[in-house]
């Protein structure tokens, strides 16, 4: 009788350990689900940043076009000012200042474009890492679910 009692106690302990292990496993699975959701949200945010950066790139292209056109207009104004001779001298100074502003705009736009390109590269890298991490988490979650069953 004593051996049966010992065996029953051991079975009860094993059952309790199994129940406790299942609770811990279920808790881990729920935490993984939260991690998957957070990772997906982060991935969505990275995608939005990438799109916003591309929008900025489009705006910079427009600014470059305006700068080029302004530079051309300044050149034309300088030509017309020189044709006007003494009467166009004041206009020539204005045309030169417009050309300088156009050049500064172009240079600033190029700097911003380089920064945006750098940011886009980093965003792309983050997106790649996020996908790798998300896939690893999903595999881990599936493994945990398989252990549960």
VMD Tcl script that builds the backbone (N, CA, C; Angstrom):
set m [mol new atoms 447]
animate dup $m
set s [atomselect $m all]
$s set {name element resname resid chain x y z} {
  {N N UNK 1 A 0.812 -1.194 0.000}
  {CA C UNK 1 A 0.000 0.000 0.000}
  {C C UNK 1 A 0.852 1.254 0.000}
  {N N UNK 2 A 1.943 1.165 0.700}
  {CA C UNK 2 A 2.800 2.328 0.825}
  {C C UNK 2 A 3.404 2.721 -0.525}
  {N N UNK 3 A 3.788 1.745 -1.348}
  {CA C UNK 3 A 4.350 2.030 -2.658}
  {C C UNK 3 A 3.312 2.684 -3.556}
  {N N UNK 4 A 2.074 2.258 -3.442}
  {CA C UNK 4 A 1.000 2.852 -4.246}
  {C C UNK 4 A 0.782 4.294 -3.820}
  {N N UNK 5 A 0.820 4.549 -2.525}
  {CA C UNK 5 A 0.662 5.927 -2.037}
  {C C UNK 5 A 1.799 6.819 -2.549}
  {N N UNK 6 A 2.998 6.279 -2.517}
  {CA C UNK 6 A 4.151 7.050 -3.015}
  {C C UNK 6 A 3.987 7.334 -4.506}
  {N N UNK 7 A 3.547 6.302 -5.231}
  {CA C UNK 7 A 3.331 6.456 -6.668}
  {C C UNK 7 A 2.237 7.476 -6.945}
  {N N UNK 8 A 1.173 7.445 -6.159}
  {CA C UNK 8 A 0.088 8.414 -6.331}
  {C C UNK 8 A 0.567 9.835 -6.048}
  {N N UNK 9 A 1.382 9.995 -5.028}
  {CA C UNK 9 A 1.932 11.320 -4.706}
  {C C UNK 9 A 2.822 11.797 -5.849}
  {N N UNK 10 A 3.643 10.887 -6.377}
  {CA C UNK 10 A 4.519 11.258 -7.488}
  {C C UNK 10 A 3.702 11.626 -8.728}
  {N N UNK 11 A 2.650 10.869 -8.979}
  {CA C UNK 11 A 1.768 11.182 -10.114}
  {C C UNK 11 A 1.096 12.535 -9.917}
  {N N UNK 12 A 0.648 12.798 -8.710}
  {CA C UNK 12 A 0.014 14.089 -8.407}
  {C C UNK 12 A 1.022 15.228 -8.589}
  {N N UNK 13 A 2.249 15.014 -8.120}
  {CA C UNK 13 A 3.298 16.029 -8.300}
  {C C UNK 13 A 3.599 16.255 -9.781}
  {N N UNK 14 A 3.667 15.164 -10.537}
  {CA C UNK 14 A 3.906 15.275 -11.980}
  {C C UNK 14 A 2.771 16.019 -12.655}
  {N N UNK 15 A 1.551 15.711 -12.249}
  {CA C UNK 15 A 0.378 16.381 -12.814}
  {C C UNK 15 A 0.432 17.872 -12.504}
  {N N UNK 16 A 0.739 18.207 -11.246}
  {CA C UNK 16 A 0.826 19.618 -10.852}
  {C C UNK 16 A 1.943 20.338 -11.613}
  {N N UNK 17 A 3.074 19.659 -11.774}
  {CA C UNK 17 A 4.183 20.245 -12.530}
  {C C UNK 17 A 3.787 20.461 -13.984}
  {N N UNK 18 A 3.073 19.491 -14.524}
  {CA C UNK 18 A 2.613 19.594 -15.909}
  {C C UNK 18 A 1.633 20.750 -16.074}
  {N N UNK 19 A 0.719 20.885 -15.132}
  {CA C UNK 19 A -0.256 21.990 -15.175}
  {C C UNK 19 A 0.471 23.322 -15.059}
  {N N UNK 20 A 1.421 23.399 -14.141}
  {CA C UNK 20 A 2.190 24.636 -13.958}
  {C C UNK 20 A 3.010 24.950 -15.210}
  {N N UNK 21 A 3.607 23.917 -15.798}
  {CA C UNK 21 A 4.375 24.109 -17.034}
  {C C UNK 21 A 3.500 24.602 -18.167}
  {N N UNK 22 A 2.284 24.068 -18.241}
  {CA C UNK 22 A 1.354 24.499 -19.290}
  {C C UNK 22 A 0.955 25.957 -19.085}
  {N N UNK 23 A 0.755 26.350 -17.826}
  {CA C UNK 23 A 0.420 27.754 -17.544}
  {C C UNK 23 A 1.552 28.675 -17.996}
  {N N UNK 24 A 2.769 28.282 -17.671}
  {CA C UNK 24 A 3.933 29.083 -18.055}
  {C C UNK 24 A 4.047 29.152 -19.578}
  {N N UNK 25 A 3.839 28.009 -20.228}
  {CA C UNK 25 A 3.905 27.957 -21.684}
  {C C UNK 25 A 2.836 28.842 -22.313}
  {N N UNK 26 A 1.621 28.780 -21.785}
  {CA C UNK 26 A 0.535 29.626 -22.303}
  {C C UNK 26 A 0.861 31.105 -22.124}
  {N N UNK 27 A 1.448 31.427 -20.978}
  {CA C UNK 27 A 1.843 32.819 -20.734}
  {C C UNK 27 A 2.892 33.257 -21.749}
  {N N UNK 28 A 3.863 32.402 -22.009}
  {CA C UNK 28 A 4.911 32.713 -22.991}
  {C C UNK 28 A 4.316 32.884 -24.387}
  {N N UNK 29 A 3.369 32.041 -24.741}
  {CA C UNK 29 A 2.721 32.144 -26.056}
  {C C UNK 29 A 1.990 33.473 -26.178}
  {N N UNK 30 A 1.297 33.877 -25.127}
  {CA C UNK 30 A 0.589 35.164 -25.151}
  {C C UNK 30 A 1.571 36.328 -25.272}
  {N N UNK 31 A 2.682 36.236 -24.566}
  {CA C UNK 31 A 3.693 37.290 -24.668}
  {C C UNK 31 A 4.281 37.346 -26.073}
  {N N UNK 32 A 4.458 36.176 -26.683}
  {CA C UNK 32 A 4.948 36.139 -28.062}
  {C C UNK 32 A 3.948 36.780 -29.021}
  {N N UNK 33 A 2.666 36.537 -28.784}
  {CA C UNK 33 A 1.642 37.161 -29.632}
  {C C UNK 33 A 1.737 38.681 -29.541}
  {N N UNK 34 A 1.936 39.182 -28.331}
  {CA C UNK 34 A 2.106 40.624 -28.151}
  {C C UNK 34 A 3.358 41.129 -28.857}
  {N N UNK 35 A 4.417 40.353 -28.781}
  {CA C UNK 35 A 5.661 40.720 -29.448}
  {C C UNK 35 A 5.480 40.744 -30.965}
  {N N UNK 36 A 4.748 39.783 -31.489}
  {CA C UNK 36 A 4.458 39.756 -32.929}
  {C C UNK 36 A 3.680 41.008 -33.324}
  {N N UNK 37 A 2.660 41.349 -32.545}
  {CA C UNK 37 A 1.869 42.549 -32.852}
  {C C UNK 37 A 2.727 43.808 -32.808}
  {N N UNK 38 A 3.543 43.941 -31.780}
  {CA C UNK 38 A 4.416 45.115 -31.669}
  {C C UNK 38 A 5.418 45.182 -32.815}
  {N N UNK 39 A 5.942 44.031 -33.202}
  {CA C UNK 39 A 6.895 43.989 -34.309}
  {C C UNK 39 A 6.219 44.372 -35.614}
  {N N UNK 40 A 4.990 43.912 -35.814}
  {CA C UNK 40 A 4.244 44.292 -37.019}
  {C C UNK 40 A 3.964 45.792 -37.029}
  {N N UNK 41 A 3.624 46.353 -35.878}
  {CA C UNK 41 A 3.388 47.800 -35.786}
  {C C UNK 41 A 4.665 48.566 -36.117}
  {N N UNK 42 A 5.772 48.100 -35.587}
  {CA C UNK 42 A 7.052 48.738 -35.877}
  {C C UNK 42 A 7.371 48.640 -37.366}
  {N N UNK 43 A 7.085 47.500 -37.947}
  {CA C UNK 43 A 7.305 47.312 -39.379}
  {C C UNK 43 A 6.434 48.269 -40.190}
  {N N UNK 44 A 5.184 48.443 -39.779}
  {CA C UNK 44 A 4.290 49.389 -40.458}
  {C C UNK 44 A 4.823 50.812 -40.348}
  {N N UNK 45 A 5.328 51.164 -39.180}
  {CA C UNK 45 A 5.892 52.503 -38.981}
  {C C UNK 45 A 7.103 52.713 -39.885}
  {N N UNK 46 A 7.939 51.703 -40.002}
  {CA C UNK 46 A 9.103 51.790 -40.887}
  {C C UNK 46 A 8.643 51.988 -42.332}
  {N N UNK 47 A 7.603 51.263 -42.740}
  {CA C UNK 47 A 7.069 51.423 -44.097}
  {C C UNK 47 A 6.538 52.836 -44.320}
  {N N UNK 48 A 5.874 53.392 -43.315}
  {CA C UNK 48 A 5.370 54.763 -43.421}
  {C C UNK 48 A 6.526 55.757 -43.540}
  {N N UNK 49 A 7.581 55.547 -42.763}
  {CA C UNK 49 A 8.759 56.415 -42.848}
  {C C UNK 49 A 9.394 56.344 -44.234}
  {N N UNK 50 A 9.433 55.153 -44.779}
  {CA C UNK 50 A 9.992 54.985 -46.119}
  {C C UNK 50 A 9.168 55.764 -47.139}
  {N N UNK 51 A 7.851 55.669 -47.036}
  {CA C UNK 51 A 6.973 56.396 -47.954}
  {C C UNK 51 A 7.134 57.905 -47.769}
  {N N UNK 52 A 7.176 58.351 -46.520}
  {CA C UNK 52 A 7.351 59.785 -46.252}
  {C C UNK 52 A 8.682 60.290 -46.817}
  {N N UNK 53 A 9.725 59.488 -46.690}
  {CA C UNK 53 A 11.029 59.876 -47.230}
  {C C UNK 53 A 10.982 59.971 -48.751}
  {N N UNK 54 A 10.246 59.069 -49.376}
  {CA C UNK 54 A 10.097 59.129 -50.827}
  {C C UNK 54 A 9.294 60.363 -51.236}
  {N N UNK 55 A 8.307 60.733 -50.425}
  {CA C UNK 55 A 7.550 61.965 -50.688}
  {C C UNK 55 A 8.467 63.181 -50.600}
  {N N UNK 56 A 9.340 63.184 -49.604}
  {CA C UNK 56 A 10.310 64.281 -49.464}
  {C C UNK 56 A 11.200 64.336 -50.703}
  {N N UNK 57 A 11.612 63.173 -51.177}
  {CA C UNK 57 A 12.454 63.117 -52.378}
  {C C UNK 57 A 11.721 63.742 -53.564}
  {N N UNK 58 A 10.428 63.481 -53.686}
  {CA C UNK 58 A 9.635 64.079 -54.761}
  {C C UNK 58 A 9.585 65.597 -54.652}
  {N N UNK 59 A 9.419 66.091 -53.447}
  {CA C UNK 59 A 9.388 67.545 -53.225}
  {C C UNK 59 A 10.748 68.156 -53.561}
  {N N UNK 60 A 11.813 67.468 -53.183}
  {CA C UNK 60 A 13.156 67.965 -53.501}
  {C C UNK 60 A 13.379 68.029 -55.010}
  {N N UNK 61 A 12.828 67.071 -55.735}
  {CA C UNK 61 A 12.936 67.103 -57.196}
  {C C UNK 61 A 12.258 68.347 -57.760}
  {N N UNK 62 A 11.101 68.690 -57.209}
  {CA C UNK 62 A 10.390 69.895 -57.650}
  {C C UNK 62 A 11.222 71.138 -57.338}
  {N N UNK 63 A 11.797 71.185 -56.141}
  {CA C UNK 63 A 12.640 72.332 -55.762}
  {C C UNK 63 A 13.833 72.442 -56.711}
  {N N UNK 64 A 14.413 71.312 -57.081}
  {CA C UNK 64 A 15.529 71.326 -58.040}
  {C C UNK 64 A 15.095 71.889 -59.389}
  {N N UNK 65 A 13.910 71.489 -59.831}
  {CA C UNK 65 A 13.399 72.005 -61.105}
  {C C UNK 65 A 13.188 73.513 -61.031}
  {N N UNK 66 A 12.599 73.980 -59.931}
  {CA C UNK 66 A 12.375 75.417 -59.753}
  {C C UNK 66 A 13.717 76.150 -59.716}
  {N N UNK 67 A 14.692 75.571 -59.040}
  {CA C UNK 67 A 16.021 76.180 -58.958}
  {C C UNK 67 A 16.650 76.288 -60.345}
  {N N UNK 68 A 16.532 75.239 -61.134}
  {CA C UNK 68 A 17.082 75.267 -62.496}
  {C C UNK 68 A 16.391 76.320 -63.348}
  {N N UNK 69 A 15.068 76.380 -63.245}
  {CA C UNK 69 A 14.320 77.380 -64.015}
  {C C UNK 69 A 14.667 78.793 -63.553}
  {N N UNK 70 A 14.823 78.969 -62.250}
  {CA C UNK 70 A 15.186 80.282 -61.711}
  {C C UNK 70 A 16.568 80.693 -62.208}
  {N N UNK 71 A 17.470 79.742 -62.236}
  {CA C UNK 71 A 18.817 80.018 -62.737}
  {C C UNK 71 A 18.769 80.441 -64.205}
  {N N UNK 72 A 17.959 79.758 -64.983}
  {CA C UNK 72 A 17.801 80.101 -66.398}
  {C C UNK 72 A 17.191 81.494 -66.556}
  {N N UNK 73 A 16.185 81.778 -65.734}
  {CA C UNK 73 A 15.571 83.115 -65.775}
  {C C UNK 73 A 16.585 84.195 -65.386}
  {N N UNK 74 A 17.411 83.917 -64.399}
  {CA C UNK 74 A 18.438 84.881 -63.986}
  {C C UNK 74 A 19.434 85.115 -65.116}
  {N N UNK 75 A 19.789 84.050 -65.814}
  {CA C UNK 75 A 20.694 84.181 -66.951}
  {C C UNK 75 A 20.061 85.041 -68.043}
  {N N UNK 76 A 18.807 84.753 -68.357}
  {CA C UNK 76 A 18.093 85.548 -69.366}
  {C C UNK 76 A 17.977 87.004 -68.930}
  {N N UNK 77 A 17.716 87.222 -67.647}
  {CA C UNK 77 A 17.604 88.597 -67.141}
  {C C UNK 77 A 18.943 89.320 -67.246}
  {N N UNK 78 A 20.036 88.610 -66.993}
  {CA C UNK 78 A 21.366 89.218 -67.128}
  {C C UNK 78 A 21.636 89.618 -68.576}
  {N N UNK 79 A 21.253 88.742 -69.481}
  {CA C UNK 79 A 21.443 89.042 -70.907}
  {C C UNK 79 A 20.647 90.283 -71.300}
  {N N UNK 80 A 19.390 90.324 -70.861}
  {CA C UNK 80 A 18.546 91.482 -71.178}
  {C C UNK 80 A 19.078 92.748 -70.512}
  {N N UNK 81 A 19.603 92.614 -69.298}
  {CA C UNK 81 A 20.159 93.779 -68.600}
  {C C UNK 81 A 21.379 94.310 -69.342}
  {N N UNK 82 A 22.218 93.408 -69.855}
  {CA C UNK 82 A 23.398 93.874 -70.588}
  {C C UNK 82 A 22.997 94.516 -71.909}
  {N N UNK 83 A 21.932 94.051 -72.509}
  {CA C UNK 83 A 21.427 94.672 -73.740}
  {C C UNK 83 A 20.935 96.090 -73.469}
  {N N UNK 84 A 20.368 96.260 -72.279}
  {CA C UNK 84 A 19.816 97.578 -71.940}
  {C C UNK 84 A 20.920 98.570 -71.593}
  {N N UNK 85 A 22.125 98.057 -71.456}
  {CA C UNK 85 A 23.247 98.948 -71.185}
  {C C UNK 85 A 23.182 99.549 -69.794}
  {N N UNK 86 A 23.449 100.871 -69.742}
  {CA C UNK 86 A 23.479 101.586 -68.464}
  {C C UNK 86 A 22.141 101.503 -67.741}
  {N N UNK 87 A 21.045 101.508 -68.475}
  {CA C UNK 87 A 19.712 101.469 -67.862}
  {C C UNK 87 A 19.410 100.101 -67.227}
  {N N UNK 88 A 20.092 99.067 -67.644}
  {CA C UNK 88 A 19.845 97.723 -67.114}
  {C C UNK 88 A 20.802 97.310 -66.017}
  {N N UNK 89 A 21.692 98.233 -65.602}
  {CA C UNK 89 A 22.708 97.884 -64.607}
  {C C UNK 89 A 22.078 97.425 -63.284}
  {N N UNK 90 A 21.082 98.125 -62.793}
  {CA C UNK 90 A 20.413 97.741 -61.544}
  {C C UNK 90 A 19.738 96.383 -61.673}
  {N N UNK 91 A 19.157 96.163 -62.837}
  {CA C UNK 91 A 18.492 94.887 -63.073}
  {C C UNK 91 A 19.525 93.760 -63.147}
  {N N UNK 92 A 20.708 94.065 -63.633}
  {CA C UNK 92 A 21.781 93.083 -63.716}
  {C C UNK 92 A 22.199 92.612 -62.323}
  {N N UNK 93 A 22.255 93.549 -61.373}
  {CA C UNK 93 A 22.603 93.201 -59.987}
  {C C UNK 93 A 21.538 92.277 -59.401}
  {N N UNK 94 A 20.283 92.602 -59.665}
  {CA C UNK 94 A 19.177 91.767 -59.159}
  {C C UNK 94 A 19.249 90.373 -59.778}
  {N N UNK 95 A 19.506 90.313 -61.077}
  {CA C UNK 95 A 19.604 89.017 -61.762}
  {C C UNK 95 A 20.732 88.178 -61.167}
  {N N UNK 96 A 21.848 88.808 -60.850}
  {CA C UNK 96 A 22.976 88.084 -60.253}
  {C C UNK 96 A 22.613 87.543 -58.868}
  {N N UNK 97 A 21.903 88.319 -58.088}
  {CA C UNK 97 A 21.467 87.866 -56.760}
  {C C UNK 97 A 20.480 86.700 -56.882}
  {N N UNK 98 A 19.608 86.772 -57.868}
  {CA C UNK 98 A 18.664 85.668 -58.098}
  {C C UNK 98 A 19.435 84.405 -58.469}
  {N N UNK 99 A 20.457 84.542 -59.311}
  {CA C UNK 99 A 21.269 83.389 -59.697}
  {C C UNK 99 A 21.966 82.786 -58.479}
  {N N UNK 100 A 22.486 83.635 -57.607}
  {CA C UNK 100 A 23.148 83.147 -56.389}
  {C C UNK 100 A 22.163 82.389 -55.499}
  {N N UNK 101 A 20.968 82.959 -55.347}
  {CA C UNK 101 A 19.942 82.270 -54.543}
  {C C UNK 101 A 19.581 80.925 -55.167}
  {N N UNK 102 A 19.495 80.902 -56.479}
  {CA C UNK 102 A 19.192 79.656 -57.177}
  {C C UNK 102 A 20.282 78.619 -56.924}
  {N N UNK 103 A 21.540 79.048 -56.999}
  {CA C UNK 103 A 22.653 78.129 -56.738}
  {C C UNK 103 A 22.633 77.621 -55.298}
  {N N UNK 104 A 22.362 78.505 -54.361}
  {CA C UNK 104 A 22.289 78.098 -52.950}
  {C C UNK 104 A 21.150 77.104 -52.730}
  {N N UNK 105 A 20.022 77.355 -53.388}
  {CA C UNK 105 A 18.884 76.429 -53.275}
  {C C UNK 105 A 19.259 75.061 -53.820}
  {N N UNK 106 A 19.933 75.052 -54.970}
  {CA C UNK 106 A 20.339 73.791 -55.584}
  {C C UNK 106 A 21.308 73.042 -54.673}
  {N N UNK 107 A 22.291 73.743 -54.131}
  {CA C UNK 107 A 23.271 73.105 -53.244}
  {C C UNK 107 A 22.605 72.562 -51.977}
  {N N UNK 108 A 21.716 73.344 -51.403}
  {CA C UNK 108 A 21.009 72.892 -50.190}
  {C C UNK 108 A 20.137 71.688 -50.495}
  {N N UNK 109 A 19.490 71.720 -51.650}
  {CA C UNK 109 A 18.638 70.603 -52.046}
  {C C UNK 109 A 19.471 69.339 -52.235}
  {N N UNK 110 A 20.645 69.471 -52.826}
  {CA C UNK 110 A 21.528 68.311 -53.003}
  {C C UNK 110 A 21.938 67.726 -51.650}
  {N N UNK 111 A 22.238 68.599 -50.699}
  {CA C UNK 111 A 22.600 68.120 -49.356}
  {C C UNK 111 A 21.433 67.375 -48.717}
  {N N UNK 112 A 20.240 67.954 -48.849}
  {CA C UNK 112 A 19.052 67.306 -48.280}
  {C C UNK 112 A 18.804 65.974 -48.973}
  {N N UNK 113 A 18.970 65.934 -50.295}
  {CA C UNK 113 A 18.786 64.680 -51.034}
  {C C UNK 113 A 19.737 63.603 -50.522}
  {N N UNK 114 A 20.982 63.973 -50.273}
  {CA C UNK 114 A 21.948 62.997 -49.753}
  {C C UNK 114 A 21.531 62.484 -48.381}
  {N N UNK 115 A 21.042 63.381 -47.550}
  {CA C UNK 115 A 20.578 62.975 -46.219}
  {C C UNK 115 A 19.377 62.043 -46.342}
  {N N UNK 116 A 18.435 62.394 -47.220}
  {CA C UNK 116 A 17.238 61.564 -47.411}
  {C C UNK 116 A 17.632 60.193 -47.959}
  {N N UNK 117 A 18.574 60.149 -48.896}
  {CA C UNK 117 A 19.038 58.857 -49.421}
  {C C UNK 117 A 19.631 58.005 -48.300}
  {N N UNK 118 A 20.421 58.631 -47.443}
  {CA C UNK 118 A 21.019 57.920 -46.311}
  {C C UNK 118 A 19.922 57.379 -45.386}
  {N N UNK 119 A 18.941 58.234 -45.105}
  {CA C UNK 119 A 17.830 57.820 -44.241}
  {C C UNK 119 A 17.066 56.666 -44.880}
  {N N UNK 120 A 16.818 56.753 -46.183}
  {CA C UNK 120 A 16.108 55.678 -46.881}
  {C C UNK 120 A 16.878 54.360 -46.799}
  {N N UNK 121 A 18.192 54.422 -46.938}
  {CA C UNK 121 A 19.002 53.207 -46.807}
  {C C UNK 121 A 18.843 52.601 -45.418}
  {N N UNK 122 A 18.898 53.449 -44.401}
  {CA C UNK 122 A 18.762 52.965 -43.025}
  {C C UNK 122 A 17.363 52.403 -42.782}
  {N N UNK 123 A 16.351 53.080 -43.316}
  {CA C UNK 123 A 14.977 52.593 -43.163}
  {C C UNK 123 A 14.834 51.237 -43.842}
  {N N UNK 124 A 15.416 51.095 -45.030}
  {CA C UNK 124 A 15.365 49.815 -45.734}
  {C C UNK 124 A 16.028 48.726 -44.895}
  {N N UNK 125 A 17.203 49.043 -44.324}
  {CA C UNK 125 A 17.903 48.065 -43.477}
  {C C UNK 125 A 17.065 47.686 -42.264}
  {N N UNK 126 A 16.449 48.674 -41.642}
  {CA C UNK 126 A 15.591 48.395 -40.486}
  {C C UNK 126 A 14.446 47.483 -40.904}
  {N N UNK 127 A 13.847 47.778 -42.051}
  {CA C UNK 127 A 12.754 46.946 -42.553}
  {C C UNK 127 A 13.191 45.511 -42.775}
  {N N UNK 128 A 14.373 45.341 -43.336}
  {CA C UNK 128 A 14.901 43.996 -43.559}
  {C C UNK 128 A 15.095 43.260 -42.233}
  {N N UNK 129 A 15.711 43.936 -41.269}
  {CA C UNK 129 A 15.921 43.320 -39.954}
  {C C UNK 129 A 14.589 43.009 -39.272}
  {N N UNK 130 A 13.623 43.912 -39.439}
  {CA C UNK 130 A 12.307 43.690 -38.831}
  {C C UNK 130 A 11.669 42.423 -39.399}
  {N N UNK 131 A 11.783 42.226 -40.704}
  {CA C UNK 131 A 11.223 41.025 -41.320}
  {C C UNK 131 A 11.911 39.769 -40.806}
  {N N UNK 132 A 13.221 39.833 -40.660}
  {CA C UNK 132 A 13.960 38.682 -40.131}
  {C C UNK 132 A 13.508 38.378 -38.704}
  {N N UNK 133 A 13.440 39.407 -37.880}
  {CA C UNK 133 A 13.026 39.226 -36.483}
  {C C UNK 133 A 11.599 38.705 -36.411}
  {N N UNK 134 A 10.711 39.279 -37.218}
  {CA C UNK 134 A 9.315 38.851 -37.215}
  {C C UNK 134 A 9.204 37.382 -37.604}
  {N N UNK 135 A 9.934 36.971 -38.625}
  {CA C UNK 135 A 9.905 35.563 -39.032}
  {C C UNK 135 A 10.446 34.657 -37.930}
  {N N UNK 136 A 11.501 35.087 -37.255}
  {CA C UNK 136 A 12.044 34.292 -36.153}
  {C C UNK 136 A 11.034 34.175 -35.013}
  {N N UNK 137 A 10.357 35.258 -34.717}
  {CA C UNK 137 A 9.357 35.243 -33.644}
  {C C UNK 137 A 8.207 34.319 -34.008}
  {N N UNK 138 A 7.765 34.389 -35.257}
  {CA C UNK 138 A 6.652 33.538 -35.696}
  {C C UNK 138 A 7.049 32.067 -35.603}
  {N N UNK 139 A 8.263 31.740 -36.027}
  {CA C UNK 139 A 8.735 30.354 -35.926}
  {C C UNK 139 A 8.790 29.922 -34.462}
  {N N UNK 140 A 9.316 30.783 -33.610}
  {CA C UNK 140 A 9.390 30.482 -32.178}
  {C C UNK 140 A 7.991 30.289 -31.595}
  {N N UNK 141 A 7.062 31.142 -32.020}
  {CA C UNK 141 A 5.683 31.041 -31.544}
  {C C UNK 141 A 5.063 29.711 -31.984}
  {N N UNK 142 A 5.326 29.315 -33.218}
  {CA C UNK 142 A 4.798 28.039 -33.707}
  {C C UNK 142 A 5.407 26.871 -32.936}
  {N N UNK 143 A 6.704 26.973 -32.669}
  {CA C UNK 143 A 7.361 25.923 -31.885}
  {C C UNK 143 A 6.740 25.817 -30.493}
  {N N UNK 144 A 6.473 26.975 -29.878}
  {CA C UNK 144 A 5.855 26.981 -28.546}
  {C C UNK 144 A 4.452 26.378 -28.610}
  {N N UNK 145 A 3.717 26.691 -29.667}
  {CA C UNK 145 A 2.367 26.141 -29.815}
  {C C UNK 145 A 2.424 24.631 -29.998}
  {N N UNK 146 A 3.428 24.146 -30.723}
  {CA C UNK 146 A 3.581 22.706 -30.914}
  {C C UNK 146 A 3.910 22.008 -29.603}
  {N N UNK 147 A 4.693 22.648 -28.747}
  {CA C UNK 147 A 5.021 22.076 -27.439}
  {C C UNK 147 A 3.761 21.987 -26.595}
  {N N UNK 148 A 2.889 22.995 -26.731}
  {CA C UNK 148 A 1.660 23.034 -25.931}
  {C C UNK 148 A 0.757 21.851 -26.255}
  {N N UNK 149 A 0.695 21.480 -27.525}
  {CA C UNK 149 A -0.183 20.384 -27.919}
  {C C UNK 149 A 0.533 19.104 -27.728}
}
mol reanalyze $m
mol bondsrecalc $m
mol representation Tube
mol addrep $m
